[in-house]
């Protein structure tokens, strides 16, 4: 009984951190793509 209530209580935090993790990974991916574009622009001759 107590473990079931603990599981129900921890579910919102788990989904919150899951969404936060997905958002962080997406932001990291965009950042790395941006870095790749900047590096490519610097690599090319004028």
Number of C-alpha atoms within 10 A of each C-alpha: 5 6 8 9 9 10 11 10 11 11 11 11 11 12 11 11 12 12 12 12 12 12 12 12 12 12 12 12 12 12 12 12 12 12 12 12 12 11 11 11 11 10 9 7 6 5
